[in-house]
Amino acid sequence: MPIYVDPVGLQIAERSMNSTVAINIDPIPVKDALRLCLKQLGLGFSVRSGFLMITDEDSATIPLYEDPMQVVGHSFLALVAAAVGGLAARFVSDRTPRVPGQDQAAA
C-alpha cells in the first residue's frame, strides 16, 4: 500500500521524517499499532483511495461532507437503485392497471 507523509502535517505537528517513537506492546492489529505510534508524535493517519496518508491529527480524518466521492457517489447510486426499482416493479407486479369506466366484475 502506498504511504504518503504530508509535509504540511509534519510541519504543523513540529515533527520530521526522522522523529522517533518508543513502543513495546503485545501483537495487535497494524492499525492500532500505527495509531499508538503516531499519537506519540501528534500525528494521525487515514486510508484514502488506496493509499495511507500520515498527517497531523486534525487533518487525518476527512469529514463526510468534504469527500466528494462519498457525497456524489452515494447519491448517484441511490438514484440508480430507485430507477431500477421503479422499472422492475412494472414487471414483477401482478396488478393490472385500472381503466376508468371499465366494469371490474367483467375482468
C-alpha positions, 0 to 999 in steps of 0.5 A, a space after each residue: 500500500 502506498 504511504 504518503 507523509 504530508 509535509 504540511 502535517 509534519 510541519 504543523 505537528 513540529 515533527 520530521 521524517 526522522 522523529 522517533 517513537 518508543 513502543 513495546 506492546 503485545 501483537 495487535 492489529 497494524 492499525 492500532 499499532 500505527 495509531 499508538 505510534 503516531 499519537 506519540 508524535 501528534 500525528 494521525 493517519 487515514 486510508 484514502 483511495 488506496 493509499 495511507 496518508 500520515 498527517 497531523 491529527 486534525 487533518 487525518 480524518 476527512 469529514 463526510 461532507 468534504 469527500 466528494 466521492 462519498 457525497 456524489 457517489 452515494 447519491 448517484 447510486 441511490 438514484 440508480 437503485 430507485 430507477 431500477 426499482 421503479 422499472 422492475 416493479 412494472 414487471 414483477 407486479 401482478 396488478 393490472 392497471 385500472 381503466 376508468 369506466 371499465 366494469 371490474 366484475 367483467 375482468 
